[in-house]
């Protein structure tokens, strides 16, 4: 799975990566799938990013309003999201792959 890391102003890091958990959680929260997003609703994009971060960080306990504040205080998050969406991410590390026994 592709991923990227963004460093926040306070020195902590957020990992941005695709996951099935993100897709399921987004559908649960918004009542629609990512495929139903029309690209015209800014709040859906914010919800998608908040869900993506929340599903990839066990200690991510921000409510939506605090998440918006985090974005305002750390504009580098948007750059990381945009690069992630364009596919400009860190390559997957070989040791991160798990072998599945048949």
Buried (B, 14 or more C-beta within 10 A) or exposed (E): EEBBEBEEEEEEEBBBBBBEEBBEBBBEBBEEEEEEBEEEEEEBBBBBBBBBBBBBBEEBEBEEEEBBEBBEEBEEBEEBBEBBEEEEBEEEEEEEEEEEEE
